Amino acid sequence: GGSAAIFEDYQDDSDNTFTISKPAITTDFDGLGWHLLTPPLASIDDHILDGIFTNPAYGCSDGCSILETANSGIGFYVQNSGSLLDFTFTGQVLSEGNIILDQGWNLVGNPLVTSIDVNSLNISYNDSIYSWIDAAKHGYISPTPIIYDNQKASHVGTESFSTATGFWVESHKENVEILFDSTNPILEIAPSLYWDLS
C-alpha cells in the first residue's frame, strides 16, 4: 500500500527519446583519404586537433587554412594517411545544439553524439521556426546539405548525418539558425510528384 498522493508529480519519460553516452566518442576512419568531420561533444576549451589527428585539419569556411582547434558544430577536413585507425573526441554530451549560419556557404557539423535525419532538424529565422523543407521552400537555406563521401572521394548530398559528420549548407540569409534536437521526430515527407531520375 501507500498513498498515490506522494506520486502526483511523477512523470514517465521512458516513452520519450533520450540519449545515454559516455563523455568520449571514438569513431573509426572509414578509409584512407579526406574526411569531413566535427567534434560531436562540447568542450569547455576547444578540441585541440593536432592532439587527435596526425595530419593537420583544415577549416574551409573562409578559404582553407590549418585549423588548430574546433568545437562541437564546427566542420573541418582531415586526411587519413593510414597512421590512425580511429580518433576520439572527449567532452560534454549535448541533447540539443544550434548553429548560426552566415549568408553563403557554411562548413558546420552535427553537434550531437547521435545520428540525425535532416528532416528532424528545425530552422529558425526572424523569430519563426520552420522544418528544413519549409525553410528551403522559403529560400532561407539550400534544400540539400552536402557531406564528403570518402568512399567516392566526392562531395554528395545527404539526408542524414552520422556522429562526427561535418557538412556544407548554403544560407541565403544572414542569421539563419539550425536547431539540432535529438528528441525531434522525423518529419514524414510526402512522395514527390516529380520524376526521379537515377
C-alpha angles and dihedrals in degrees: 000000000000138000120291088210091080089063099048092113093045115125126186108221095171091099091059127080116264136166128229116188143150117248088248124068120193116194127187119232105242094213146324122299133042126352130188108217146162133193107261092202130065117241130201086222118029116268109267101228100197087060089058104037132042093215124056119268119228129214111204106179092108104020118314119287137153111280115209098183138020136176133206111304096023112117123213142165124239129175121226110210093180099268092107126051094185143355134218132217120193129197145085121336112235125207090192139010141174135216123199112214128213119219108275130027117346127193104212138140149216104281093195131088090228129073111254134202116230089228091062092058122098126212122212122204130159092353093305128111121221136177113248090256094050092047089053091048090052089051097245097120139009113272096234127045115215127227131181111251105209093194092056094034087226143101112256138177117257142194096202142032124221122213111292093012119149120203145180122240129175118222117199092196137042120258098018107158129209111212115206114195120166090206096058113112119235110261110238109234119214113233113266120251088213124094118265112218115189 
